[in-house]
Amino acid sequence: MDKWLTLEQIAEYLQMSTSSIYKMAQAGKIPAYKVGRQWRFKKEEIDRWVKNQTRKK
């Protein structure tokens, strides 16, 4: 079962500000889903995204 996280939880998990995560989600730079007026994130997709980001550097 997928673990869904809120904007605040993802910001804490990635040690980034909520505004940075929000901007990245809006721009499509981070895997995110808009549910109504809120953003939701799948932890597994975020973990995969982080691995891919560190490989690119």
C-alpha positions, 0 to 999 in steps of 0.5 A: 500500500502506498504511503501518502504524505502532505506538503508539510511532511515532505518538506520535513522529510526532505529538510526543505521549506514548504514554499520550495516544495510547493513551487517545485510541485506546481512546476512539475519538478517533483512527483506530486498529485493535486487533490482538491486544493492540496498537494499529496506525495507518494513516499516511494516516488519521492525516494526514487526521485531523490535517488535520481537527483543525486545521480545527476550531480 
